[in-house]
Amino acid sequence: MFTGLPQLEAILDKAPIKPKVAIETGTYQGATATKLATIFDTVHTIELKKELYDALDKSNPKVKYHFGDSAVLMPVITPEEPVFFYLDAHYHNFLPEGTTADSWPLWDEIFWISKRPAGDIVVVDDVHAFGSGFKRGKWHEAKPPEIAKRLDRPFNIVGDWLVVYR
Ligand SMILES: C[S@@+](CC[C@H](N)C(=O)[O-])C[C@H]1O[C@@H](n2cnc3c(N)ncnc32)[C@H](O)[C@@H]1O
């Protein structure tokens, strides 16, 4: 869940480079993409569930809505400039209505980001679920030091977010 613009502004204030583009994985109902568009020039958001994607209000001109798997689309849509990544395409204890498929693209997303040049900011939502025994996905593997190791940078915890400056 996106916990607030002041929290995001504080993260950006500490960043050596301020990205103009945000990429969110897991659009759900689009609330966070709309909030990100008040800060960034362009927001890309990716949703795998067709029913959710089809139901989105796509009228915000600053938001580009993509249908598909974030692990596949991120390398295709990401520009060659610093990006604020908001990684939220993972379930823990809730599923969107009508959803049955399991999907947990975090390791693929992080592997790809780790190959990019320095300058990105990476936020992973749902720290409270990291390392847990939730049956969906690989939550038991997703501990903050492991995420930071894969991104080859230190991490901060801000509320329910893990934050890495790359
Ligand atoms: C926790 S919700 C996202 C909430 C949203 N970011 C927000 O703040 O309002 C997770 C979403 O990720 C989607 N999702 C799951 N796997 C995905 C994948 N591989 N690629 C893109 N979206 C995915 C789910 O369908 C669901 O809508």
The ligand as an SDF file (V2000), in Angstrom:
LIG
                    3D

 27 29  0  0  0  0  0  0  0  0999 V2000
   -0.5660   -5.2990   -3.7910 C   0  0  0  0  0  0  0  0  0  0  0  0
   -1.4300   -5.0960   -5.3040 S   0  0  0  0  0  0  0  0  0  0  0  0
   -0.8080   -3.5680   -5.9430 C   0  0  0  0  0  0  0  0  0  0  0  0
   -1.3530   -2.3340   -5.2330 C   0  0  0  0  0  0  0  0  0  0  0  0
   -1.0410   -1.0350   -5.9450 C   0  0  0  0  0  0  0  0  0  0  0  0
    0.3930   -0.9060   -6.2540 N   0  0  0  0  0  0  0  0  0  0  0  0
   -1.4660    0.1320   -5.0750 C   0  0  0  0  0  0  0  0  0  0  0  0
   -0.6180    0.6810   -4.3580 O   0  0  0  0  0  0  0  0  0  0  0  0
   -2.6450    0.4760   -5.0920 O   0  0  0  0  0  0  0  0  0  0  0  0
   -0.5920   -6.2560   -6.3300 C   0  0  0  0  0  0  0  0  0  0  0  0
   -0.9840   -6.1820   -7.7880 C   0  0  0  0  0  0  0  0  0  0  0  0
    0.0390   -6.7750   -8.5590 O   0  0  0  0  0  0  0  0  0  0  0  0
   -0.5540   -7.4570   -9.6300 C   0  0  0  0  0  0  0  0  0  0  0  0
    0.4360   -8.4090  -10.1260 N   0  0  0  0  0  0  0  0  0  0  0  0
    0.7670   -9.6210   -9.6030 C   0  0  0  0  0  0  0  0  0  0  0  0
    1.7530  -10.1770  -10.3080 N   0  0  0  0  0  0  0  0  0  0  0  0
    2.0810   -9.2920  -11.2950 C   0  0  0  0  0  0  0  0  0  0  0  0
    3.0550   -9.2820  -12.3270 C   0  0  0  0  0  0  0  0  0  0  0  0
    3.9040  -10.3060  -12.4960 N   0  0  0  0  0  0  0  0  0  0  0  0
    3.1110   -8.2040  -13.1470 N   0  0  0  0  0  0  0  0  0  0  0  0
    2.2690   -7.1570  -12.9740 C   0  0  0  0  0  0  0  0  0  0  0  0
    1.3310   -7.1080  -12.0100 N   0  0  0  0  0  0  0  0  0  0  0  0
    1.2370   -8.1630  -11.1720 C   0  0  0  0  0  0  0  0  0  0  0  0
   -1.8010   -8.0480   -9.0130 C   0  0  0  0  0  0  0  0  0  0  0  0
   -2.7490   -8.4310   -9.9790 O   0  0  0  0  0  0  0  0  0  0  0  0
   -2.2740   -6.9040   -8.1100 C   0  0  0  0  0  0  0  0  0  0  0  0
   -3.1510   -6.0420   -8.7950 O   0  0  0  0  0  0  0  0  0  0  0  0
  1  2  1  0
  2  3  1  0
  2 10  1  0
  3  4  1  0
  4  5  1  0
  5  6  1  0
  5  7  1  0
  7  8  2  0
  7  9  1  0
 10 11  1  0
 11 12  1  0
 11 26  1  0
 12 13  1  0
 13 14  1  0
 13 24  1  0
 14 15  1  0
 14 23  1  0
 15 16  2  0
 16 17  1  0
 17 18  1  0
 17 23  2  0
 18 19  1  0
 18 20  2  0
 20 21  1  0
 21 22  2  0
 22 23  1  0
 24 25  1  0
 24 26  1  0
 26 27  1  0
M  CHG  2   2   1   9  -1
M  END
$$$$
